[in-house]
Amino acid sequence: MKLDRFLYLFVLSLSCIGVCRAQAAPAPAPKTIVVHAGHLLDVKTGKTLANQTIVIQGDKIASVGPDTQVPAGAQVVDLTNATVLPGLIDAHTHVTMTTNFGYSRLAISVPREALNGARNARVTLDAGFTTIRNVGASGFTDVALRDAINAGDVPGPRMLVSGPALSITGGHCDNNLLPFEDHVQAEGVADGVEAVQHKTREIIKYGADLIKVCATGGVLSHGDNPQASQYTLEEMKAIVADAHRLGRKVAAHAHGAEGIRWASEAGVDSIEHGSYIDDAAIATMKKNGTYLVPTLFLADWFMENAEKIGTPAELIAKAREVLPAARKNVARAFAAGVKIGFGTDAAVYPHGLNAHEFAVMVKLGLTPLQAIQAATVNDADLLGWSDKVGTIEPGKWADIVAVDGDPLADVTTLERVKFVMKGGEVVKNLYAK
């Protein structure tokens, strides 16, 4: 009898569970937000559309157009006195780093770098950059930061991250500040085809979305020449082959013309900096469809502040040679029609000043629209996220910024972003009454 009663109660409990599940309340409908835009810049066509209504459901854009019916119960955001654009993209940041290029950088621990990143991520988002590509960080701190942002633990932009950059022994992206007896080497150092294949796979194993490779020497590093090639063509081909096969793009730090050509021939997706790009490198990049991500505004800030922040004299001397050459050569690349992405190298100057890059791009020959396209549709294509970001269209993430005035008439208005929305969440609104 006791057994029969037990079985009866057990069956009854299962039935109750089924009924409770059947009667459970349905999941709540996604929140609806309606943004009234006085002016909306269509970054694809360059047309500024008046009196547009953007309907957002959850984290995605549902519709865009004039005189759209406002759904009942929707939250309304009034941007009728502003110009609205898609959230900006920065394809070259070091969000976990700060303006520190001397020996004191050795005292920055991996945990401290991660905490710096949390602070810098919020500053970058507030500046209107809702997506960034981080190209180089110690100890996979950018991987941890990306995951924390995605989990909602800390505010920040969407991030695609590289983890440690690949470098030859003693090259840019190695750690050359300590003597031999300390036997110090950066995490991304690898030499030879077999070793770079292993390192590429290891970096992907620990969470990288892309691979960063240092194809030439650099400016803010000890003991190397920015014009000298580092990896051989064969080594870079091996890196790119493994990265692409595993679904990751490759960004190549490259100042020297030979390193630019080799990296493009190896199949990298973008050249970062491109300071000594020449006609042959331009032709190679155009042939291969390689993006150039110049980092230009840093020259202004760094040369004014380098001594104040304790930068070693050797690095300042390199900067005085490289940075003016970069502007002249990049202007030629602009005129030649190389595909251009928008990147800043933020960390060489304080995070949050990223939008100052636009004015320099325009000064060197791009139209304001072309500069804005570099930070929207072009960067979205470079990142492989054209279906997610870069325009204000149905189905895209609701990443939206707004400014006063007309950025096509004065691109510096983008330095003063007053409204930021990421994924349907308002993170900054200076228009709110």
C-alpha positions as CSV (number, residue, x, y, z in Angstrom):
1,M,0.0,0.0,0.0
2,K,2.8,2.4,0.9
3,L,4.5,1.7,-2.5
4,D,1.2,2.3,-4.4
5,R,0.7,5.6,-2.6
6,F,4.3,6.6,-3.3
7,L,3.8,5.9,-7.0
8,Y,0.6,7.8,-7.1
9,L,2.1,10.9,-5.5
10,F,5.1,10.7,-7.9
11,V,2.9,10.5,-10.9
12,L,0.7,13.4,-9.5
13,S,3.8,15.5,-9.0
14,L,5.0,15.0,-12.6
15,S,1.5,16.0,-13.8
16,C,1.7,19.2,-11.7
17,I,5.0,20.0,-13.2
18,G,3.7,19.6,-16.7
19,V,0.6,21.8,-15.9
20,C,2.7,24.5,-14.2
21,R,5.0,24.6,-17.3
22,A,2.1,24.8,-19.6
23,Q,0.6,27.6,-17.6
24,A,3.9,29.5,-17.2
25,A,3.7,33.1,-18.4
26,P,5.1,33.6,-21.9
27,A,8.4,35.4,-22.2
28,P,8.0,39.2,-22.2
29,A,8.0,40.9,-25.5
30,P,11.2,42.8,-26.3
31,K,11.2,46.4,-25.2
32,T,10.3,48.8,-28.0
33,I,12.1,52.2,-28.4
34,V,11.3,54.8,-31.0
35,V,13.9,57.4,-31.9
36,H,12.7,60.6,-33.7
37,A,15.7,61.8,-35.7
38,G,15.6,65.4,-37.0
39,H,18.3,64.4,-39.5
40,L,19.7,61.0,-40.3
41,L,22.9,60.5,-42.2
42,D,22.7,57.5,-44.6
43,V,26.4,56.7,-44.6
44,K,26.1,54.5,-47.7
45,T,24.7,57.2,-50.0
46,G,25.8,60.3,-48.2
47,K,22.3,61.6,-48.1
48,T,20.9,63.3,-45.0
49,L,17.3,62.4,-44.5
50,A,14.9,64.6,-42.6
51,N,12.4,63.6,-39.9
52,Q,13.1,59.9,-39.7
53,T,11.7,57.5,-37.2
54,I,13.8,54.5,-36.0
55,V,11.8,51.7,-34.3
56,I,13.9,49.5,-32.1
57,Q,12.8,46.2,-30.7
58,G,15.1,44.6,-28.1
59,D,18.6,45.2,-29.4
60,K,17.8,45.4,-33.1
61,I,16.5,48.0,-35.5
62,A,13.0,47.0,-36.7
63,S,12.3,49.8,-39.1
64,V,13.5,53.2,-40.4
65,G,11.5,55.8,-42.3
66,P,9.4,58.9,-42.2
67,D,6.1,59.2,-40.4
68,T,6.3,55.8,-38.9
69,Q,3.5,54.9,-36.5
70,V,4.7,54.8,-32.9
71,P,3.8,51.4,-31.3
72,A,1.7,51.6,-28.2
73,G,3.8,51.7,-25.0
74,A,7.0,52.4,-26.8
75,Q,9.7,54.5,-25.1
76,V,10.3,57.6,-27.2
77,V,13.7,59.3,-27.6
78,D,13.6,62.8,-29.0
79,L,16.6,63.6,-31.3
80,T,14.7,66.0,-33.5
81,N,17.3,68.7,-33.0
82,A,20.2,66.4,-33.8
83,T,22.0,64.6,-36.6
84,V,21.8,60.8,-36.1
85,L,24.5,58.3,-37.4
86,P,25.3,54.7,-36.9
87,G,27.6,53.9,-33.9
88,L,31.2,54.6,-34.8
89,I,33.8,51.9,-35.2
90,D,37.5,52.1,-34.3
91,A,39.5,49.3,-35.9
92,H,42.8,49.9,-34.1
93,T,42.7,50.4,-30.4
94,H,44.7,49.3,-27.4
95,V,41.9,49.7,-24.9
96,T,43.7,48.0,-22.0
97,M,46.8,50.2,-22.3
98,T,47.6,53.8,-21.3
99,T,50.0,56.5,-22.5
100,N,53.1,54.9,-20.9
101,F,56.0,54.1,-23.1
102,G,59.1,54.2,-20.8
103,Y,60.5,51.7,-18.4
104,S,57.7,52.3,-15.9
105,R,55.4,50.3,-18.1
106,L,57.2,47.2,-16.7
107,A,55.4,47.8,-13.4
108,I,51.9,47.4,-15.0
109,S,50.6,43.9,-14.1
110,V,48.2,41.9,-16.1
111,P,45.4,42.5,-13.5
112,R,46.1,46.3,-13.6
113,E,46.0,46.3,-17.4
114,A,42.6,44.6,-17.3
115,L,41.3,47.2,-14.9
116,N,42.7,50.0,-17.1
117,G,40.7,48.4,-19.9
118,A,37.4,48.6,-18.0
119,R,37.9,52.3,-17.4
120,N,39.0,53.0,-21.0
121,A,36.1,50.9,-22.5
122,R,33.5,53.2,-20.9
123,V,35.3,56.3,-22.0
124,T,35.5,55.0,-25.6
125,L,31.8,54.1,-25.6
126,D,30.9,57.5,-24.3
127,A,32.8,59.0,-27.2
128,G,30.5,57.3,-29.6
129,F,32.5,54.3,-30.5
130,T,30.1,51.4,-30.1
131,T,32.4,48.8,-31.7
132,I,36.2,48.5,-31.6
133,R,38.8,46.1,-32.8
134,N,41.5,45.7,-30.2
135,V,44.9,44.8,-31.8
136,G,47.3,43.8,-29.0
137,A,47.0,43.3,-25.3
138,S,49.1,41.5,-22.6
139,G,47.9,38.4,-20.9
140,F,44.7,38.1,-23.0
141,T,43.3,41.0,-21.0
142,D,41.3,42.1,-24.0
143,V,39.7,38.7,-24.2
144,A,38.6,39.0,-20.5
145,L,37.3,42.5,-21.1
146,R,35.3,41.5,-24.2
147,D,33.7,38.7,-22.2
148,A,32.9,41.0,-19.2
149,I,31.3,43.5,-21.5
150,N,29.3,40.8,-23.3
151,A,28.1,39.5,-20.0
152,G,27.0,42.9,-18.9
153,D,29.5,43.1,-16.0
154,V,31.1,46.4,-17.2
155,P,30.0,49.0,-19.8
156,G,31.9,49.2,-23.1
157,P,31.8,48.9,-26.8
158,R,31.4,45.6,-28.7
159,M,34.9,44.2,-29.0
160,L,36.8,42.0,-31.5
161,V,40.2,41.2,-29.9
162,S,43.5,39.8,-30.9
163,G,45.2,38.9,-27.6
164,P,49.0,39.2,-27.8
165,A,50.5,40.3,-31.1
166,L,52.8,38.0,-33.0
167,S,56.4,39.2,-33.1
168,I,59.8,38.0,-34.0
169,T,62.3,37.7,-31.2
170,G,63.5,41.2,-30.4
171,G,61.1,42.9,-32.7
172,H,58.3,45.4,-32.3
173,C,55.7,43.6,-30.0
174,D,58.5,41.8,-28.1
175,N,59.6,43.1,-24.7
176,N,63.0,44.6,-25.2
177,L,63.4,46.7,-22.1
178,L,65.1,44.2,-19.9
179,P,68.7,42.8,-20.1
180,F,69.6,39.3,-21.2
181,E,69.9,37.8,-17.8
182,D,66.1,38.3,-17.2
183,H,65.2,36.2,-20.2
184,V,62.0,38.1,-20.8
185,Q,60.0,37.5,-23.9
186,A,56.5,38.7,-24.8
187,E,53.7,36.1,-25.1
188,G,53.3,36.5,-28.8
189,V,56.9,35.8,-29.8
190,A,57.5,33.1,-32.4
191,D,60.1,32.5,-35.1
192,G,59.9,30.2,-38.1
193,V,57.0,28.7,-40.0
194,E,56.3,25.9,-37.5
195,A,56.5,28.2,-34.5
196,V,54.2,30.9,-35.9
197,Q,51.6,28.2,-36.9
198,H,51.7,27.0,-33.3
199,K,51.5,30.5,-31.9
200,T,48.6,31.4,-34.1
201,R,46.6,28.4,-33.0
202,E,47.5,29.0,-29.4
203,I,46.3,32.6,-29.5
204,I,43.0,31.4,-31.1
205,K,42.7,28.7,-28.4
206,Y,42.7,31.3,-25.7
207,G,39.9,33.4,-27.2
208,A,41.2,35.7,-29.9
209,D,38.8,36.9,-32.6
210,L,41.6,37.9,-35.0
211,I,45.4,37.7,-35.3
212,K,47.7,40.7,-35.0
213,V,51.1,40.3,-36.6
214,C,54.0,42.8,-36.4
215,A,55.4,42.8,-39.9
216,T,57.9,45.6,-39.4
217,G,59.6,47.4,-36.6
218,G,57.8,50.1,-34.7
219,V,58.1,53.6,-33.3
220,L,57.3,53.1,-29.6
221,S,59.6,50.1,-29.1
222,H,63.3,49.8,-28.1
223,G,66.0,48.7,-30.5
224,D,64.1,48.2,-33.8
225,N,63.8,50.0,-37.1
226,P,60.2,50.9,-38.3
227,Q,61.3,50.4,-41.9
228,A,62.8,47.0,-41.4
229,S,60.7,43.9,-42.2
230,Q,60.4,41.4,-39.4
231,Y,58.6,38.3,-40.5
232,T,59.5,36.7,-43.8
233,L,56.9,36.4,-46.5
234,E,56.8,32.6,-45.8
235,E,56.2,33.1,-42.1
236,M,53.4,35.6,-42.8
237,K,51.8,33.3,-45.3
238,A,51.7,30.5,-42.7
239,I,50.1,32.8,-40.1
240,V,47.4,34.0,-42.6
241,A,46.7,30.5,-43.8
242,D,46.1,29.1,-40.3
243,A,44.1,32.2,-39.2
244,H,41.8,32.3,-42.2
245,R,41.3,28.5,-42.1
246,L,40.2,28.9,-38.5
247,G,37.9,31.8,-39.3
248,R,40.0,34.7,-38.1
249,K,41.1,37.8,-40.0
250,V,44.7,39.2,-39.7
251,A,45.8,42.7,-39.0
252,A,49.5,43.6,-39.8
253,H,51.3,46.4,-38.1
254,A,53.6,47.6,-40.9
255,H,55.5,50.9,-41.4
256,G,58.1,49.9,-44.0
257,A,57.2,49.5,-47.7
258,E,58.6,46.1,-48.0
259,G,56.8,44.8,-45.0
260,I,53.6,46.3,-46.3
261,R,54.0,44.5,-49.6
262,W,54.9,41.2,-48.1
263,A,51.9,41.4,-45.6
264,S,49.5,42.2,-48.4
265,E,50.9,39.4,-50.6
266,A,50.6,37.0,-47.7
267,G,46.9,37.8,-47.6
268,V,46.4,39.9,-44.4
269,D,43.1,41.7,-44.2
270,S,44.5,45.1,-43.1
271,I,47.7,47.1,-42.9
272,E,48.0,49.1,-39.8
273,H,49.8,52.5,-40.0
274,G,51.4,52.2,-43.4
275,S,53.8,55.0,-42.7
276,Y,56.3,54.4,-45.6
277,I,53.8,53.1,-48.1
278,D,55.1,53.6,-51.6
279,D,53.7,53.2,-55.1
280,A,54.6,49.5,-55.3
281,A,52.9,48.9,-51.9
282,I,49.9,50.9,-53.0
283,A,49.6,48.8,-56.2
284,T,49.9,45.6,-54.2
285,M,47.3,46.6,-51.7
286,K,44.8,47.6,-54.4
287,K,45.4,44.4,-56.3
288,N,44.7,42.3,-53.2
289,G,41.9,44.4,-51.8
290,T,43.9,45.0,-48.6
291,Y,42.6,47.7,-46.2
292,L,44.8,50.5,-45.0
293,V,44.1,51.5,-41.4
294,P,46.1,54.7,-40.9
295,T,46.6,56.1,-37.4
296,L,47.2,59.8,-37.9
297,F,46.0,62.1,-35.1
298,L,48.4,60.5,-32.7
299,A,51.2,62.5,-34.3
300,D,49.7,65.7,-33.1
301,W,49.1,64.6,-29.5
302,F,52.2,62.6,-29.1
303,M,54.7,65.1,-30.3
304,E,53.2,67.7,-28.0
305,N,53.1,65.5,-25.0
306,A,55.9,62.9,-25.4
307,E,58.4,64.5,-23.1
308,K,55.7,65.3,-20.5
309,I,54.7,61.6,-20.1
310,G,58.3,60.5,-19.8
311,T,58.9,58.9,-23.2
312,P,62.5,57.8,-23.8
313,A,64.5,60.0,-26.1
314,E,65.1,57.1,-28.5
315,L,61.4,56.7,-29.2
316,I,60.8,60.5,-29.6
317,A,63.6,60.6,-32.2
318,K,61.9,57.8,-34.1
319,A,58.6,59.5,-33.9
320,R,60.0,62.7,-35.3
321,E,61.2,60.8,-38.4
322,V,58.3,58.5,-38.9
323,L,55.2,60.5,-38.2
324,P,55.7,63.3,-40.7
325,A,56.5,60.8,-43.4
326,A,53.4,58.8,-42.6
327,R,51.1,61.8,-43.3
328,K,52.7,62.5,-46.7
329,N,52.7,58.8,-47.8
330,V,49.2,58.1,-46.4
331,A,47.9,61.1,-48.3
332,R,49.2,59.5,-51.5
333,A,47.4,56.3,-50.6
334,F,44.2,58.2,-50.1
335,A,44.5,59.8,-53.5
336,A,45.3,56.4,-55.2
337,G,42.1,54.9,-53.9
338,V,43.3,52.3,-51.5
339,K,40.5,50.8,-49.3
340,I,40.5,52.8,-46.0
341,G,39.5,51.7,-42.6
342,F,39.3,54.0,-39.5
343,G,41.7,53.3,-36.6
344,T,43.3,55.5,-34.0
345,D,46.0,53.6,-32.0
346,A,44.2,55.0,-28.9
347,A,46.5,54.5,-26.0
348,V,49.3,56.4,-27.8
349,Y,47.0,59.3,-26.7
350,P,44.2,59.2,-24.1
351,H,41.2,57.1,-24.9
352,G,38.1,59.0,-25.7
353,L,39.8,61.3,-28.2
354,N,39.3,58.8,-31.0
355,A,37.1,61.0,-33.1
356,H,39.9,63.6,-33.6
357,E,41.1,61.2,-36.3
358,F,38.4,62.3,-38.7
359,A,39.7,65.9,-39.1
360,V,43.2,64.6,-40.0
361,M,41.8,62.2,-42.6
362,V,40.0,65.1,-44.2
363,K,43.0,67.3,-44.0
364,L,45.0,64.6,-46.0
365,G,42.4,64.4,-48.8
366,L,39.3,62.4,-47.8
367,T,35.9,64.1,-47.9
368,P,34.1,64.2,-44.6
369,L,31.7,61.5,-46.0
370,Q,34.7,59.2,-46.9
371,A,36.1,59.6,-43.4
372,I,32.8,58.8,-41.8
373,Q,32.4,55.8,-44.2
374,A,35.8,54.5,-43.0
375,A,34.4,54.4,-39.4
376,T,31.1,52.8,-40.4
377,V,30.5,50.8,-43.5
378,N,34.2,50.2,-44.3
379,D,35.2,49.1,-40.8
380,A,32.1,46.9,-40.7
381,D,33.3,45.2,-43.8
382,L,36.9,44.9,-42.5
383,L,35.6,43.3,-39.3
384,G,33.3,40.9,-41.1
385,W,30.3,42.5,-39.4
386,S,28.5,44.2,-42.3
387,D,25.3,42.3,-41.4
388,K,25.5,43.6,-37.8
389,V,26.9,47.2,-37.6
390,G,27.9,50.1,-39.7
391,T,24.5,51.4,-40.9
392,I,21.1,52.3,-39.5
393,E,19.0,49.6,-41.2
394,P,16.5,47.0,-40.2
395,G,18.1,43.9,-38.7
396,K,21.2,45.6,-37.6
397,W,22.1,46.1,-33.9
398,A,20.6,49.4,-32.6
399,D,24.0,51.2,-32.2
400,I,23.2,54.9,-32.7
401,V,25.0,58.2,-32.0
402,A,23.9,61.8,-32.4
403,V,25.6,65.1,-32.7
404,D,24.7,68.8,-33.1
405,G,25.1,70.3,-36.6
406,D,26.1,68.6,-39.8
407,P,29.2,66.3,-39.8
408,L,29.4,66.5,-43.6
409,A,30.0,70.2,-43.3
410,D,32.1,70.0,-40.1
411,V,33.5,66.6,-39.3
412,T,34.8,67.8,-36.0
413,T,31.2,67.7,-34.7
414,L,32.0,64.0,-34.2
415,E,34.4,64.9,-31.5
416,R,31.4,66.1,-29.4
417,V,29.0,63.2,-29.5
418,K,25.9,64.0,-27.3
419,F,23.9,60.7,-27.6
420,V,25.0,57.1,-27.6
421,M,22.9,54.0,-27.8
422,K,24.3,50.5,-27.9
423,G,22.1,47.5,-28.6
424,G,18.9,49.5,-27.8
425,E,20.3,50.7,-24.5
426,V,20.8,54.5,-24.0
427,V,24.2,54.9,-22.4
428,K,24.6,58.7,-22.9
429,N,21.9,61.4,-23.7
430,L,22.8,65.0,-23.3
431,Y,19.6,65.9,-25.2
432,A,17.4,64.6,-22.3
433,K,15.4,67.3,-20.7
